[in-house]
Amino acid sequence: MEENFGNYFNQTGKVAREYLETRLDLLKLQAAGKLSKALGLFFSLTMAFLLFFFVIVFLGMVVGFWIGEMTGSFTIGFSCAAGLFVLLFVAILLFRRQLIQRPLTRLLLTELVEEITERDEQSNHIHNQPGHNPDAYGHVPDEEATENTSKG
């Protein structure tokens, strides 16, 4: 009887250890997936902002040269272009929540909700498959486990 208890606890310990190792591996993979998605989003946003920055700089130069040719003074042209940049900067500061913070928050929340939804759908898909039997993975009902250990 003691041998059955020892064998039972050894097997239970092995199963628990394997479960914890598998769970740890799963958490590492999930973290890597989330990190890669977040980094991809970060780099794509960074590239978009850099592109936007260069477009604004070159448009400012075009406006400066255009106004400079119209007025006959490049100083006046580039001063007007700088004034437009200052106005643009003030507008962005005043409306940063509507223009930057809220859209970024929505984008991040949408990504997270999609990921959670996909994970839930995959989980439901796996558990609802016709061949899925949770007892096939070594689960022993309580009555059967009690009977096996008490027979000893």
C-alpha positions as CSV (number, residue, x, y, z in Angstrom):
1,M,0.0,0.0,0.0
2,E,2.8,2.4,0.9
3,E,4.4,1.5,-2.4
4,N,1.2,2.5,-4.3
5,F,1.2,5.8,-2.5
6,G,4.8,6.4,-3.3
7,N,4.3,5.5,-6.9
8,Y,1.1,7.7,-7.1
9,F,3.0,10.7,-5.6
10,N,6.0,10.1,-7.9
11,Q,3.7,10.0,-11.0
12,T,1.8,13.0,-9.7
13,G,5.0,14.9,-9.2
14,K,6.2,14.1,-12.7
15,V,2.9,15.2,-14.2
16,A,2.9,18.4,-12.2
17,R,6.5,19.2,-13.1
18,E,5.8,18.5,-16.8
19,Y,2.7,20.7,-16.6
20,L,4.6,23.6,-15.0
21,E,7.4,23.3,-17.6
22,T,4.8,23.3,-20.4
23,R,3.0,26.2,-18.9
24,L,6.2,28.2,-18.5
25,D,7.1,27.5,-22.2
26,L,3.6,28.6,-23.2
27,L,3.9,31.8,-21.2
28,K,7.3,32.5,-22.8
29,L,5.9,32.0,-26.3
30,Q,2.9,34.2,-25.6
31,A,5.2,36.9,-24.2
32,A,7.4,36.6,-27.3
33,G,4.3,36.9,-29.5
34,K,3.0,40.0,-27.7
35,L,6.5,41.6,-27.7
36,S,7.0,41.0,-31.4
37,K,3.5,42.4,-32.2
38,A,4.2,45.5,-30.0
39,L,7.7,46.0,-31.5
40,G,6.2,45.7,-35.0
41,L,3.5,48.3,-34.2
42,F,6.1,50.6,-32.6
43,F,8.5,50.4,-35.6
44,S,5.7,50.9,-38.1
45,L,4.5,54.0,-36.1
46,T,8.0,55.3,-35.9
47,M,8.5,54.9,-39.6
48,A,5.2,56.7,-40.3
49,F,6.2,59.6,-38.0
50,L,9.6,59.9,-39.6
51,L,8.0,59.9,-43.1
52,F,5.5,62.5,-41.9
53,F,8.4,64.6,-40.5
54,F,10.3,64.6,-43.8
55,V,7.2,65.4,-45.7
56,I,6.5,68.4,-43.5
57,V,10.1,69.6,-43.7
58,F,10.2,69.5,-47.5
59,L,6.8,71.1,-47.8
60,G,8.1,73.8,-45.5
61,M,11.1,74.3,-47.8
62,V,8.8,74.4,-50.9
63,V,6.5,77.0,-49.2
64,G,9.5,79.0,-48.1
65,F,11.0,79.1,-51.6
66,W,7.6,79.8,-53.2
67,I,6.8,82.7,-50.9
68,G,10.4,83.9,-51.3
69,E,10.0,84.0,-55.1
70,M,6.6,85.8,-54.8
71,T,7.9,88.5,-52.5
72,G,11.4,88.7,-53.9
73,S,13.0,87.9,-50.5
74,F,13.8,84.4,-49.3
75,T,14.1,85.8,-45.8
76,I,10.4,86.7,-45.8
77,G,9.5,83.4,-47.5
78,F,11.2,81.2,-44.9
79,S,10.0,83.5,-42.1
80,C,6.4,82.9,-43.3
81,A,7.1,79.1,-43.5
82,A,8.6,79.2,-40.0
83,G,5.4,81.0,-38.8
84,L,3.3,78.2,-40.4
85,F,5.4,75.6,-38.5
86,V,4.8,77.5,-35.3
87,L,1.0,77.6,-36.0
88,L,1.1,73.9,-36.8
89,F,3.0,73.2,-33.5
90,V,0.5,75.2,-31.4
91,A,-2.4,73.4,-33.1
92,I,-0.8,70.0,-32.4
93,L,-0.3,71.0,-28.7
94,L,-3.8,72.2,-28.4
95,F,-5.4,69.2,-30.1
96,R,-2.9,66.5,-29.1
97,R,-5.5,64.4,-27.4
98,Q,-7.9,64.3,-30.3
99,L,-5.1,64.0,-32.9
100,I,-2.6,61.8,-31.3
101,Q,-3.5,60.3,-27.9
102,R,-7.0,59.0,-28.6
103,P,-6.2,57.4,-32.0
104,L,-3.1,55.7,-30.6
105,T,-5.1,54.5,-27.6
106,R,-7.8,53.1,-29.9
107,L,-5.2,51.4,-32.1
108,L,-3.5,49.7,-29.2
109,L,-6.8,48.7,-27.6
110,T,-8.0,47.3,-31.0
111,E,-4.8,45.2,-31.3
112,L,-5.2,43.9,-27.8
113,V,-8.9,43.1,-28.2
114,E,-8.2,41.3,-31.5
115,E,-5.5,39.2,-29.8
116,I,-7.7,38.3,-26.9
117,T,-10.6,37.4,-29.2
118,E,-8.3,35.3,-31.4
119,R,-7.0,33.4,-28.4
120,D,-10.5,32.8,-27.1
121,E,-11.7,31.6,-30.5
122,Q,-8.7,29.2,-30.7
123,S,-9.3,27.9,-27.2
124,N,-13.0,27.4,-27.9
125,H,-12.2,25.7,-31.2
126,I,-9.8,23.3,-29.6
127,H,-12.2,22.4,-26.7
128,N,-15.2,22.0,-29.1
129,Q,-13.5,19.6,-31.5
130,P,-15.3,16.3,-31.8
131,G,-12.2,14.2,-31.0
132,H,-11.3,16.4,-28.0
133,N,-11.5,14.4,-24.8
134,P,-10.0,15.9,-21.7
135,D,-9.9,12.5,-20.0
136,A,-7.5,11.3,-22.7
137,Y,-4.6,13.3,-21.3
138,G,-4.1,11.3,-18.1
139,H,-6.9,12.8,-16.1
140,V,-8.2,10.3,-13.6
141,P,-11.6,10.9,-12.0
142,D,-11.6,11.3,-8.3
143,E,-13.5,8.1,-7.6
144,E,-11.2,6.0,-9.7
145,A,-8.1,7.5,-8.1
146,T,-9.4,6.8,-4.7
147,E,-10.3,3.2,-5.6
148,N,-6.9,2.5,-7.1
149,T,-5.0,3.9,-4.0
150,S,-7.2,2.1,-1.4
151,K,-7.0,-1.3,-3.1
152,G,-3.3,-1.4,-2.5
